[in-house]
Amino acid sequence: MASPSSEPILFSAVVTPHRSLGRAGVRAVILLVAAASGVLGLVFLAAGAWPVSGFLGLDVALVYWALRINTRRAAACEQIVVTPSAVTIRRVGHTGPTVEWTLNPVWARLDRETDPDFGLLRIALVAQGRRLVVGSWLSPAEREGFAAALATALAEARRGPTRTTFPEGAPEPPGNRVDPPGSGA
């Protein structure tokens, strides 16, 4: 992402689609489907219904194809970074193309669409006539936390840079302080 290294990052998140099966899970599902189809295919073959065996093999191939597409689409992601001067949203598609938007945090507003039964349905950043839906792969509960953290970062970016304060009792750094004579300091 194109953000100057001198700027602090107020918020940074990478949202990816949820996938319940990893490589080992996909392999296990394919093996189970293939084993079940093989056993059923032998039963139908013994009963004289040999064309059914071919269709059972086709089922295994279709399940493999569907799981392969599902695994490929897991490569997509959405990156959101908030700095004091920019909100950057970058979407990387599962086939590789990347789209990036940069918004001014002063003008960016968080728009939430909620449903009383299902919770937070959609989060969008609205600025200068653009409406960008973010965090669409998150569950409603995850969207709540995401929206709260993003709203806090946007408010902090609007507030501007913060100054360093020193804890109570800590010595102040040397500076241009002039004490009046006889003050004892």
N, CA and C atoms as an extended XYZ file, in Angstrom:
555
Properties=species:S:1:pos:R:3:atomname:S:1:resname:S:1:resid:I:1 pbc="F F F"
N         0.831       -1.172        0.000 N   MET     1
C         0.000        0.000        0.000 CA  MET     1
C         0.873        1.231        0.000 C   MET     1
N         0.407        2.222       -0.647 N   ALA     2
C         1.174        3.441       -0.778 CA  ALA     2
C         0.856        4.390        0.363 C   ALA     2
N         1.540        4.229        1.474 N   SER     3
C         1.391        5.169        2.573 CA  SER     3
C         2.776        5.538        3.066 C   SER     3
N         2.990        6.819        3.321 N   PRO     4
C         4.309        7.240        3.761 CA  PRO     4
C         4.688        6.563        5.063 C   PRO     4
N         5.949        6.221        5.189 N   SER     5
C         6.403        5.509        6.377 CA  SER     5
C         6.410        6.411        7.609 C   SER     5
N         6.393        7.732        7.422 N   SER     6
C         6.413        8.632        8.564 CA  SER     6
C         5.046        8.747        9.220 C   SER     6
N         3.995        8.334        8.530 N   GLU     7
C         2.648        8.430        9.077 CA  GLU     7
C         2.319        7.206        9.910 C   GLU     7
N         1.723        7.429       11.079 N   PRO     8
C         1.317        6.263       11.879 CA  PRO     8
C         0.088        5.598       11.259 C   PRO     8
N         0.024        4.290       11.390 N   ILE     9
C        -1.129        3.549       10.898 CA  ILE     9
C        -2.121        3.446       12.053 C   ILE     9
N        -3.301        4.029       11.868 N   LEU    10
C        -4.321        4.043       12.908 CA  LEU    10
C        -5.158        2.768       12.908 C   LEU    10
N        -5.300        2.158       11.733 N   PHE    11
C        -6.096        0.943       11.600 CA  PHE    11
C        -5.596        0.187       10.379 C   PHE    11
N        -5.465       -1.106       10.515 N   SER    12
C        -5.056       -1.939        9.397 CA  SER    12
C        -5.728       -3.298        9.551 C   SER    12
N        -6.404       -3.727        8.493 N   ALA    13
C        -7.084       -5.025        8.532 CA  ALA    13
C        -7.021       -5.680        7.168 C   ALA    13
N        -6.926       -6.993        7.181 N   VAL    14
C        -6.998       -7.790        5.961 CA  VAL    14
C        -8.167       -8.749        6.152 C   VAL    14
N        -9.158       -8.646        5.271 N   VAL    15
C       -10.354       -9.481        5.342 CA  VAL    15
C       -10.281      -10.499        4.209 C   VAL    15
N       -10.419      -11.761        4.568 N   THR    16
C       -10.381      -12.836        3.568 CA  THR    16
C       -11.661      -13.663        3.676 C   THR    16
N       -12.065      -14.308        2.595 N   PRO    17
C       -13.254      -15.165        2.671 CA  PRO    17
C       -13.000      -16.359        3.585 C   PRO    17
N       -14.021      -16.733        4.318 N   HIS    18
C       -13.904      -17.871        5.232 CA  HIS    18
C       -13.968      -19.177        4.444 C   HIS    18
N       -13.054      -20.057        4.726 N   ARG    19
C       -13.064      -21.393        4.135 CA  ARG    19
C       -12.927      -22.400        5.266 C   ARG    19
N       -13.882      -23.303        5.353 N   SER    20
C       -13.890      -24.260        6.455 CA  SER    20
C       -12.965      -25.444        6.223 C   SER    20
N       -12.590      -25.688        4.974 N   LEU    21
C       -11.715      -26.822        4.680 CA  LEU    21
C       -10.357      -26.342        4.195 C   LEU    21
N        -9.321      -26.903        4.779 N   GLY    22
C        -7.969      -26.657        4.280 CA  GLY    22
C        -7.630      -27.708        3.238 C   GLY    22
N        -6.356      -27.760        2.862 N   ARG    23
C        -5.928      -28.749        1.857 CA  ARG    23
C        -6.197      -30.180        2.314 C   ARG    23
N        -5.886      -30.467        3.572 N   ALA    24
C        -6.083      -31.827        4.083 CA  ALA    24
C        -7.574      -32.172        4.127 C   ALA    24
N        -8.420      -31.211        4.469 N   GLY    25
C        -9.860      -31.452        4.507 CA  GLY    25
C       -10.426      -31.722        3.128 C   GLY    25
N        -9.975      -30.943        2.135 N   VAL    26
C       -10.429      -31.162        0.757 CA  VAL    26
C       -10.018      -32.553        0.297 C   VAL    26
N        -8.793      -32.927        0.588 N   ARG    27
C        -8.300      -34.251        0.193 CA  ARG    27
C        -9.127      -35.356        0.856 C   ARG    27
N        -9.464      -35.175        2.137 N   ALA    28
C       -10.244      -36.182        2.854 CA  ALA    28
C       -11.652      -36.299        2.268 C   ALA    28
N       -12.279      -35.162        1.945 N   VAL    29
C       -13.625      -35.203        1.366 CA  VAL    29
C       -13.595      -35.920        0.017 C   VAL    29
N       -12.611      -35.608       -0.820 N   ILE    30
C       -12.513      -36.250       -2.139 CA  ILE    30
C       -12.313      -37.763       -1.977 C   ILE    30
N       -11.447      -38.153       -1.059 N   LEU    31
C       -11.213      -39.584       -0.848 CA  LEU    31
C       -12.461      -40.291       -0.342 C   LEU    31
N       -13.219      -39.659        0.565 N   LEU    32
C       -14.451      -40.270        1.065 CA  LEU    32
C       -15.499      -40.400       -0.034 C   LEU    32
N       -15.654      -39.354       -0.837 N   VAL    33
C       -16.625      -39.408       -1.935 CA  VAL    33
C       -16.197      -40.461       -2.953 C   VAL    33
N       -14.912      -40.529       -3.254 N   ALA    34
C       -14.419      -41.522       -4.214 CA  ALA    34
C       -14.613      -42.944       -3.682 C   ALA    34
N       -14.335      -43.156       -2.387 N   ALA    35
C       -14.505      -44.491       -1.806 CA  ALA    35
C       -15.983      -44.898       -1.819 C   ALA    35
N       -16.868      -43.965       -1.428 N   ALA    36
C       -18.306      -44.283       -1.417 CA  ALA    36
C       -18.799      -44.549       -2.833 C   ALA    36
N       -18.357      -43.767       -3.782 N   SER    37
C       -18.768      -43.979       -5.178 CA  SER    37
C       -18.218      -45.295       -5.711 C   SER    37
N       -17.000      -45.629       -5.313 N   GLY    38
C       -16.409      -46.902       -5.751 CA  GLY    38
C       -17.181      -48.089       -5.230 C   GLY    38
N       -17.549      -48.059       -3.965 N   VAL    39
C       -18.316      -49.170       -3.384 CA  VAL    39
C       -19.687      -49.271       -4.044 C   VAL    39
N       -20.360      -48.129       -4.187 N   LEU    40
C       -21.672      -48.139       -4.841 CA  LEU    40
C       -21.557      -48.572       -6.303 C   LEU    40
N       -20.502      -48.128       -6.959 N   GLY    41
C       -20.284      -48.522       -8.350 CA  GLY    41
C       -20.129      -50.029       -8.490 C   GLY    41
N       -19.388      -50.655       -7.557 N   LEU    42
C       -19.239      -52.122       -7.588 CA  LEU    42
C       -20.569      -52.819       -7.348 C   LEU    42
N       -21.384      -52.270       -6.440 N   VAL    43
C       -22.700      -52.868       -6.169 CA  VAL    43
C       -23.565      -52.814       -7.433 C   VAL    43
N       -23.599      -51.636       -8.073 N   PHE    44
C       -24.403      -51.515       -9.299 CA  PHE    44
C       -23.837      -52.353      -10.437 C   PHE    44
N       -22.508      -52.471      -10.496 N   LEU    45
C       -21.870      -53.291      -11.531 CA  LEU    45
C       -22.247      -54.752      -11.347 C   LEU    45
N       -22.247      -55.212      -10.085 N   ALA    46
C       -22.610      -56.609       -9.793 CA  ALA    46
C       -24.080      -56.864      -10.093 C   ALA    46
N       -24.898      -55.819       -9.954 N   ALA    47
C       -26.337      -55.979      -10.229 CA  ALA    47
C       -26.643      -55.866      -11.716 C   ALA    47
N       -25.629      -55.538      -12.519 N   GLY    48
C       -25.823      -55.454      -13.960 CA  GLY    48
C       -26.157      -54.049      -14.453 C   GLY    48
N       -26.131      -53.078      -13.573 N   ALA    49
C       -26.433      -51.696      -13.978 CA  ALA    49
C       -25.109      -50.934      -14.131 C   ALA    49
N       -24.312      -51.396      -15.092 N   TRP    50
C       -22.963      -50.827      -15.252 CA  TRP    50
C       -22.952      -49.349      -15.635 C   TRP    50
N       -23.960      -48.755      -16.329 N   PRO    51
C       -23.886      -47.323      -16.651 CA  PRO    51
C       -23.887      -46.424      -15.403 C   PRO    51
N       -24.463      -46.922      -14.320 N   VAL    52
C       -24.515      -46.120      -13.084 CA  VAL    52
C       -23.099      -45.869      -12.563 C   VAL    52
N       -22.204      -46.819      -12.741 N   SER    53
C       -20.816      -46.650      -12.272 CA  SER    53
C       -20.154      -45.443      -12.923 C   SER    53
N       -20.419      -45.240      -14.189 N   GLY    54
C       -19.852      -44.075      -14.878 CA  GLY    54
C       -20.372      -42.765      -14.307 C   GLY    54
N       -21.669      -42.724      -14.000 N   PHE    55
C       -22.239      -41.509      -13.429 CA  PHE    55
C       -21.705      -41.240      -12.020 C   PHE    55
N       -21.421      -42.318      -11.284 N   LEU    56
C       -20.832      -42.141       -9.947 CA  LEU    56
C       -19.416      -41.575      -10.059 C   LEU    56
N       -18.690      -41.988      -11.096 N   GLY    57
C       -17.361      -41.412      -11.328 CA  GLY    57
C       -17.459      -39.944      -11.720 C   GLY    57
N       -18.499      -39.600      -12.461 N   LEU    58
C       -18.739      -38.207      -12.835 CA  LEU    58
C       -19.031      -37.357      -11.603 C   LEU    58
N       -19.757      -37.919      -10.650 N   ASP    59
C       -20.030      -37.203       -9.392 CA  ASP    59
C       -18.745      -36.870       -8.650 C   ASP    59
N       -17.823      -37.811       -8.601 N   VAL    60
C       -16.540      -37.556       -7.938 CA  VAL    60
C       -15.794      -36.426       -8.641 C   VAL    60
N       -15.805      -36.450       -9.959 N   ALA    61
C       -15.125      -35.390      -10.714 CA  ALA    61
C       -15.768      -34.030      -10.471 C   ALA    61
N       -17.084      -33.967      -10.393 N   LEU    62
C       -17.777      -32.702      -10.134 CA  LEU    62
C       -17.504      -32.165       -8.724 C   LEU    62
N       -17.472      -33.053       -7.741 N   VAL    63
C       -17.154      -32.618       -6.366 CA  VAL    63
C       -15.720      -32.091       -6.316 C   VAL    63
N       -14.797      -32.772       -6.980 N   TYR    64
C       -13.414      -32.304       -7.035 CA  TYR    64
C       -13.337      -30.921       -7.687 C   TYR    64
N       -14.029      -30.735       -8.801 N   TRP    65
C       -14.024      -29.458       -9.521 CA  TRP    65
C       -14.590      -28.337       -8.647 C   TRP    65
N       -15.708      -28.601       -7.959 N   ALA    66
C       -16.333      -27.584       -7.103 CA  ALA    66
C       -15.404      -27.195       -5.936 C   ALA    66
N       -14.776      -28.170       -5.317 N   LEU    67
C       -13.873      -27.871       -4.196 CA  LEU    67
C       -12.614      -27.141       -4.678 C   LEU    67
N       -12.180      -27.454       -5.881 N   ARG    68
C       -11.007      -26.758       -6.440 CA  ARG    68
C       -11.324      -25.276       -6.687 C   ARG    68
N       -12.505      -24.989       -7.232 N   ILE    69
C       -12.923      -23.595       -7.443 CA  ILE    69
C       -13.050      -22.881       -6.105 C   ILE    69
N       -13.628      -23.545       -5.129 N   ASN    70
C       -13.786      -22.963       -3.800 CA  ASN    70
C       -12.430      -22.613       -3.185 C   ASN    70
N       -11.469      -23.491       -3.330 N   THR    71
C       -10.130      -23.247       -2.786 CA  THR    71
C        -9.446      -22.105       -3.522 C   THR    71
N        -9.616      -22.033       -4.828 N   ARG    72
C        -9.010      -20.951       -5.614 CA  ARG    72
C        -9.565      -19.589       -5.229 C   ARG    72
N       -10.849      -19.529       -4.968 N   ARG    73
C       -11.475      -18.250       -4.621 CA  ARG    73
C       -11.085      -17.766       -3.243 C   ARG    73
N       -10.485      -18.615       -2.433 N   ALA    74
C       -10.026      -18.208       -1.104 CA  ALA    74
C        -8.814      -17.289       -1.185 C   ALA    74
N        -8.213      -17.142       -2.356 N   ALA    75
C        -7.040      -16.277       -2.514 CA  ALA    75
C        -7.408      -14.796       -2.524 C   ALA    75
N        -8.683      -14.473       -2.630 N   ALA    76
C        -9.117      -13.075       -2.643 CA  ALA    76
C        -8.945      -12.463       -1.254 C   ALA    76
N        -8.733      -11.153       -1.208 N   CYS    77
C        -8.639      -10.461        0.076 CA  CYS    77
C        -8.975       -8.987       -0.095 C   CYS    77
N        -9.220       -8.347        1.029 N   GLU    78
C        -9.526       -6.927        1.067 CA  GLU    78
C        -8.682       -6.326        2.179 C   GLU    78
N        -7.904       -5.305        1.859 N   GLN    79
C        -7.033       -4.649        2.838 CA  GLN    79
C        -7.532       -3.235        3.067 C   GLN    79
N        -7.685       -2.875        4.337 N   ILE    80
C        -8.133       -1.535        4.699 CA  ILE    80
C        -7.084       -0.945        5.636 C   ILE    80
N        -6.559        0.231        5.264 N   VAL    81
C        -5.565        0.916        6.089 CA  VAL    81
C        -6.019        2.354        6.286 C   VAL    81
N        -6.010        2.801        7.548 N   VAL    82
C        -6.363        4.185        7.871 CA  VAL    82
C        -5.140        4.853        8.476 C   VAL    82
N        -4.727        5.966        7.874 N   THR    83
C        -3.661        6.814        8.409 CA  THR    83
C        -4.276        8.189        8.631 C   THR    83
N        -3.576        9.105        9.278 N   PRO    84
C        -4.155       10.433        9.492 CA  PRO    84
C        -4.522       11.172        8.207 C   PRO    84
N        -3.923       10.823        7.080 N   SER    85
C        -4.203       11.566        5.847 CA  SER    85
C        -4.927       10.760        4.771 C   SER    85
N        -5.140        9.454        4.954 N   ALA    86
C        -5.771        8.656        3.902 CA  ALA    86
C        -6.420        7.388        4.449 C   ALA    86
N        -7.506        7.015        3.794 N   VAL    87
C        -8.126        5.705        4.010 CA  VAL    87
C        -7.933        4.962        2.699 C   VAL    87
N        -7.220        3.844        2.746 N   THR    88
C        -6.916        3.092        1.536 CA  THR    88
C        -7.604        1.738        1.605 C   THR    88
N        -8.396        1.457        0.581 N   ILE    89
C        -9.061        0.168        0.456 CA  ILE    89
C        -8.499       -0.496       -0.785 C   ILE    89
N        -7.994       -1.708       -0.607 N   ARG    90
C        -7.385       -2.440       -1.718 CA  ARG    90
C        -8.015       -3.819       -1.784 C   ARG    90
N        -8.583       -4.138       -2.945 N   ARG    91
C        -9.202       -5.443       -3.142 CA  ARG    91
C        -8.384       -6.243       -4.136 C   ARG    91
N        -8.018       -7.445       -3.726 N   VAL    92
C        -7.279       -8.356       -4.588 CA  VAL    92
C        -8.234       -9.491       -4.941 C   VAL    92
N        -8.529       -9.642       -6.224 N   GLY    93
C        -9.437      -10.685       -6.684 CA  GLY    93
C        -8.786      -12.052       -6.653 C   GLY    93
N        -9.599      -13.095       -6.710 N   HIS    94
C        -9.061      -14.458       -6.657 CA  HIS    94
C        -8.255      -14.810       -7.902 C   HIS    94
N        -8.463      -14.068       -8.993 N   THR    95
C        -7.672      -14.327      -10.203 CA  THR    95
C        -6.462      -13.405      -10.312 C   THR    95
N        -6.321      -12.476       -9.367 N   GLY    96
C        -5.137      -11.630       -9.348 CA  GLY    96
C        -5.324      -10.146       -9.556 C   GLY    96
N        -6.383       -9.659      -10.240 N   PRO    97
C        -6.485       -8.215      -10.448 CA  PRO    97
C        -6.696       -7.476       -9.130 C   PRO    97
N        -6.069       -6.308       -9.031 N   THR    98
C        -6.146       -5.507       -7.819 CA  THR    98
C        -6.787       -4.165       -8.137 C   THR    98
N        -7.699       -3.736       -7.264 N   VAL    99
C        -8.344       -2.435       -7.381 CA  VAL    99
C        -8.090       -1.700       -6.074 C   VAL    99
N        -7.724       -0.415       -6.172 N   GLU   100
C        -7.401        0.355       -4.971 CA  GLU   100
C        -8.120        1.696       -4.994 C   GLU   100
N        -8.676        2.072       -3.839 N   TRP   101
C        -9.319        3.369       -3.671 CA  TRP   101
C        -8.653        4.078       -2.503 C   TRP   101
N        -8.513        5.391       -2.626 N   THR   102
C        -7.976        6.202       -1.536 CA  THR   102
C        -8.996        7.293       -1.231 C   THR   102
N        -9.383        7.380        0.037 N   LEU   103
C       -10.354        8.363        0.487 CA  LEU   103
C        -9.714        9.283        1.518 C   LEU   103
N       -10.234       10.479        1.618 N   ASN   104
C        -9.788       11.413        2.651 CA  ASN   104
C       -10.552       11.077        3.933 C   ASN   104
N        -9.866       10.813        5.057 N   PRO   105
C       -10.568       10.420        6.279 CA  PRO   105
C       -11.453       11.533        6.852 C   PRO   105
N       -11.180       12.776        6.490 N   VAL   106
C       -12.014       13.880        6.974 CA  VAL   106
C       -13.411       13.779        6.368 C   VAL   106
N       -13.503       13.348        5.120 N   TRP   107
C       -14.780       13.265        4.423 CA  TRP   107
C       -15.394       11.879        4.505 C   TRP   107
N       -14.635       10.875        4.864 N   ALA   108
C       -15.158        9.499        4.899 CA  ALA   108
C       -16.111        9.316        6.073 C   ALA   108
N       -17.212        8.652        5.779 N   ARG   109
C       -18.231        8.389        6.790 CA  ARG   109
C       -18.555        6.904        6.743 C   ARG   109
N       -18.750        6.313        7.904 N   LEU   110
C       -19.074        4.893        7.987 CA  LEU   110
C       -20.593        4.740        7.984 C   LEU   110
N       -21.104        3.988        7.027 N   ASP   111
C       -22.535        3.772        6.898 CA  ASP   111
C       -22.817        2.319        7.260 C   ASP   111
N       -23.746        2.115        8.188 N   ARG   112
C       -24.068        0.753        8.644 CA  ARG   112
C       -25.509        0.416        8.293 C   ARG   112
N       -25.717       -0.768        7.773 N   GLU   113
C       -27.063       -1.267        7.488 CA  GLU   113
C       -27.320       -2.429        8.436 C   GLU   113
N       -28.269       -2.241        9.332 N   THR   114
C       -28.553       -3.266       10.339 CA  THR   114
C       -29.971       -3.805       10.175 C   THR   114
N       -30.144       -5.006       10.654 N   ASP   115
C       -31.434       -5.666       10.670 CA  ASP   115
C       -31.666       -6.131       12.099 C   ASP   115
N       -32.848       -5.905       12.660 N   PRO   116
C       -33.066       -6.302       14.059 CA  PRO   116
C       -32.908       -7.802       14.305 C   PRO   116
N       -33.190       -8.609       13.299 N   ASP   117
C       -33.091      -10.058       13.475 CA  ASP   117
C       -31.693      -10.604       13.196 C   ASP   117
N       -30.985      -10.010       12.227 N   PHE   118
C       -29.711      -10.577       11.795 CA  PHE   118
C       -28.495       -9.766       12.204 C   PHE   118
N       -28.679       -8.580       12.758 N   GLY   119
C       -27.549       -7.756       13.179 CA  GLY   119
C       -27.030       -6.882       12.052 C   GLY   119
N       -25.756       -6.597       12.088 N   LEU   120
C       -25.121       -5.715       11.106 CA  LEU   120
C       -24.965       -6.452        9.778 C   LEU   120
N       -25.685       -5.992        8.759 N   LEU   121
C       -25.675       -6.672        7.461 CA  LEU   121
C       -24.582       -6.155        6.534 C   LEU   121
N       -24.349       -4.836        6.553 N   ARG   122
C       -23.428       -4.250        5.582 CA  ARG   122
C       -22.751       -3.028        6.175 C   ARG   122
N       -21.452       -2.879        5.891 N   ILE   123
C       -20.676       -1.707        6.274 CA  ILE   123
C       -20.181       -1.074        4.979 C   ILE   123
N       -20.310        0.240        4.891 N   ALA   124
C       -19.825        0.935        3.691 CA  ALA   124
C       -19.116        2.215        4.116 C   ALA   124
N       -18.058        2.542        3.388 N   LEU   125
C       -17.389        3.831        3.544 CA  LEU   125
C       -17.942        4.748        2.463 C   LEU   125
N       -18.445        5.894        2.872 N   VAL   126
C       -19.043        6.839        1.933 CA  VAL   126
C       -18.222        8.121        1.979 C   VAL   126
N       -17.754        8.561        0.809 N   ALA   127
C       -16.986        9.806        0.725 CA  ALA   127
C       -17.021       10.319       -0.704 C   ALA   127
N       -17.287       11.583       -0.847 N   GLN   128
C       -17.217       12.282       -2.129 CA  GLN   128
C       -17.970       11.558       -3.240 C   GLN   128
N       -19.199       11.152       -2.944 N   GLY   129
C       -20.027       10.506       -3.946 CA  GLY   129
C       -19.739        9.040       -4.179 C   GLY   129
N       -18.772        8.473       -3.485 N   ARG   130
C       -18.444        7.046       -3.630 CA  ARG   130
C       -18.955        6.278       -2.419 C   ARG   130
N       -19.421        5.088       -2.663 N   ARG   131
C       -19.871        4.206       -1.585 CA  ARG   131
C       -19.173        2.865       -1.788 C   ARG   131
N       -18.290        2.523       -0.861 N   LEU   132
C       -17.523        1.281       -0.967 CA  LEU   132
C       -17.902        0.344        0.179 C   LEU   132
N       -18.471       -0.795       -0.168 N   VAL   133
C       -18.828       -1.794        0.842 CA  VAL   133
C       -17.545       -2.500        1.261 C   VAL   133
N       -17.323       -2.592        2.574 N   VAL   134
C       -16.125       -3.259        3.100 CA  VAL   134
C       -16.542       -4.355        4.079 C   VAL   134
N       -15.681       -5.343        4.235 N   GLY   135
C       -15.910       -6.412        5.199 CA  GLY   135
C       -17.088       -7.309        4.866 C   GLY   135
N       -17.383       -7.485        3.600 N   SER   136
C       -18.558       -8.281        3.215 CA  SER   136
C       -18.398       -9.768        3.540 C   SER   136
N       -17.185      -10.236        3.712 N   TRP   137
C       -16.969      -11.652        4.010 CA  TRP   137
C       -17.089      -11.956        5.500 C   TRP   137
N       -17.240      -10.944        6.325 N   LEU   138
C       -17.316      -11.148        7.769 CA  LEU   138
C       -18.729      -11.540        8.195 C   LEU   138
N       -18.814      -12.246        9.318 N   SER   139
C       -20.122      -12.567        9.887 CA  SER   139
C       -20.672      -11.310       10.571 C   SER   139
N       -21.977      -11.255       10.866 N   PRO   140
C       -22.521      -10.060       11.522 CA  PRO   140
C       -21.823       -9.706       12.836 C   PRO   140
N       -21.475      -10.702       13.630 N   ALA   141
C       -20.774      -10.421       14.891 CA  ALA   141
C       -19.375       -9.856       14.633 C   ALA   141
N       -18.673      -10.405       13.643 N   GLU   142
C       -17.345       -9.897       13.296 CA  GLU   142
C       -17.435       -8.490       12.712 C   GLU   142
N       -18.507       -8.230       11.948 N   ARG   143
C       -18.703       -6.893       11.374 CA  ARG   143
C       -18.868       -5.836       12.451 C   ARG   143
N       -19.515       -6.195       13.559 N   GLU   144
C       -19.717       -5.239       14.667 CA  GLU   144
C       -18.367       -4.762       15.201 C   GLU   144
N       -17.472       -5.704       15.508 N   GLY   145
C       -16.153       -5.347       16.018 CA  GLY   145
C       -15.324       -4.589       14.991 C   GLY   145
N       -15.412       -5.031       13.743 N   PHE   146
C       -14.688       -4.380       12.649 CA  PHE   146
C       -15.162       -2.937       12.483 C   PHE   146
N       -16.488       -2.741       12.477 N   ALA   147
C       -17.054       -1.398       12.304 CA  ALA   147
C       -16.677       -0.490       13.467 C   ALA   147
N       -16.681       -1.020       14.680 N   ALA   148
C       -16.316       -0.207       15.845 CA  ALA   148
C       -14.854        0.240       15.759 C   ALA   148
N       -13.959       -0.669       15.401 N   ALA   149
C       -12.536       -0.322       15.292 CA  ALA   149
C       -12.291        0.662       14.147 C   ALA   149
N       -12.982        0.463       13.032 N   LEU   150
C       -12.833        1.369       11.886 CA  LEU   150
C       -13.381        2.755       12.217 C   LEU   150
N       -14.514        2.821       12.910 N   ALA   151
C       -15.087        4.113       13.307 CA  ALA   151
C       -14.153        4.855       14.266 C   ALA   151
N       -13.538        4.129       15.180 N   THR   152
C       -12.579        4.743       16.111 CA  THR   152
C       -11.383        5.305       15.357 C   THR   152
N       -10.873        4.549       14.387 N   ALA   153
C        -9.725        5.014       13.602 CA  ALA   153
C       -10.090        6.236       12.763 C   ALA   153
N       -11.276        6.243       12.175 N   LEU   154
C       -11.705        7.406       11.389 CA  LEU   154
C       -11.851        8.642       12.271 C   LEU   154
N       -12.410        8.461       13.466 N   ALA   155
C       -12.550        9.591       14.395 CA  ALA   155
C       -11.182       10.123       14.812 C   ALA   155
N       -10.237        9.220       15.038 N   GLU   156
C        -8.878        9.628       15.408 CA  GLU   156
C        -8.196       10.356       14.253 C   GLU   156
N        -8.425        9.900       13.032 N   ALA   157
C        -7.835       10.562       11.859 CA  ALA   157
C        -8.425       11.959       11.676 C   ALA   157
N        -9.735       12.112       11.940 N   ARG   158
C       -10.368       13.430       11.834 CA  ARG   158
C        -9.865       14.389       12.902 C   ARG   158
N        -9.565       13.839       14.069 N   ARG   159
C        -9.101       14.648       15.202 CA  ARG   159
C        -7.734       15.256       14.926 C   ARG   159
N        -6.960       14.605       14.096 N   GLY   160
C        -5.632       15.110       13.759 CA  GLY   160
C        -4.557       14.454       14.592 C   GLY   160
N        -3.319       14.918       14.424 N   PRO   161
C        -2.207       14.289       15.153 CA  PRO   161
C        -2.333       14.520       16.654 C   PRO   161
N        -1.922       13.527       17.403 N   THR   162
C        -1.950       13.648       18.863 CA  THR   162
C        -0.572       14.020       19.359 C   THR   162
N        -0.552       14.732       20.431 N   ARG   163
C         0.714       15.158       21.027 CA  ARG   163
C         1.088       14.201       22.145 C   ARG   163
N         2.368       14.029       22.344 N   THR   164
C         2.846       13.137       23.378 CA  THR   164
C         2.627       13.794       24.733 C   THR   164
N         2.034       13.036       25.637 N   THR   165
C         1.879       13.517       27.006 CA  THR   165
C         2.740       12.636       27.892 C   THR   165
N         3.206       13.216       28.951 N   PHE   166
C         4.072       12.479       29.853 CA  PHE   166
C         3.275       12.044       31.068 C   PHE   166
N         3.494       10.820       31.531 N   PRO   167
C         2.746       10.326       32.683 CA  PRO   167
C         3.032       11.191       33.912 C   PRO   167
N         2.058       11.183       34.815 N   GLU   168
C         2.208       11.973       36.033 CA  GLU   168
C         3.393       11.465       36.845 C   GLU   168
N         4.203       12.379       37.303 N   GLY   169
C         5.373       12.024       38.101 CA  GLY   169
C         6.629       11.817       37.273 C   GLY   169
N         6.499       11.703       35.969 N   ALA   170
C         7.669       11.515       35.107 CA  ALA   170
C         8.317       12.874       34.873 C   ALA   170
N         9.646       12.914       34.840 N   PRO   171
C        10.312       14.204       34.614 CA  PRO   171
C        10.040       14.710       33.202 C   PRO   171
N         9.845       16.005       33.072 N   GLU   172
C         9.634       16.607       31.769 CA  GLU   172
C        10.961       16.675       31.031 C   GLU   172
N        10.927       16.544       29.743 N   PRO   173
C        12.173       16.653       28.986 CA  PRO   173
C        12.673       18.095       29.020 C   PRO   173
N        13.971       18.257       28.867 N   PRO   174
C        14.491       19.622       28.873 CA  PRO   174
C        13.908       20.405       27.703 C   PRO   174
N        13.616       21.652       27.931 N   GLY   175
C        13.021       22.469       26.889 CA  GLY   175
C        13.352       23.934       27.123 C   GLY   175
N        12.490       24.781       26.695 N   ASN   176
C        12.691       26.221       26.814 CA  ASN   176
C        11.966       26.782       28.029 C   ASN   176
N        11.849       26.026       29.080 N   ARG   177
C        11.145       26.457       30.264 CA  ARG   177
C        12.011       27.432       31.050 C   ARG   177
N        11.408       28.515       31.431 N   VAL   178
C        12.121       29.504       32.230 CA  VAL   178
C        11.366       29.661       33.542 C   VAL   178
N        12.034       29.334       34.631 N   ASP   179
C        11.432       29.505       35.953 CA  ASP   179
C        11.795       30.885       36.498 C   ASP   179
N        10.835       31.529       37.146 N   PRO   180
C        11.170       32.823       37.739 CA  PRO   180
C        12.199       32.645       38.840 C   PRO   180
N        13.080       33.642       39.030 N   PRO   181
C        14.089       33.501       40.075 CA  PRO   181
C        13.433       33.358       41.439 C   PRO   181
N        13.996       32.484       42.256 N   GLY   182
C        13.528       32.267       43.619 CA  GLY   182
C        12.320       31.354       43.703 C   GLY   182
N        11.933       30.682       42.620 N   SER   183
C        10.771       29.801       42.688 CA  SER   183
C        11.144       28.442       43.243 C   SER   183
N        12.426       28.159       43.323 N   GLY   184
C        12.873       26.893       43.903 CA  GLY   184
C        12.838       25.748       42.912 C   GLY   184
N        12.545       25.976       41.713 N   ALA   185
C        12.494       24.889       40.739 CA  ALA   185
C        13.743       24.803       39.925 C   ALA   185
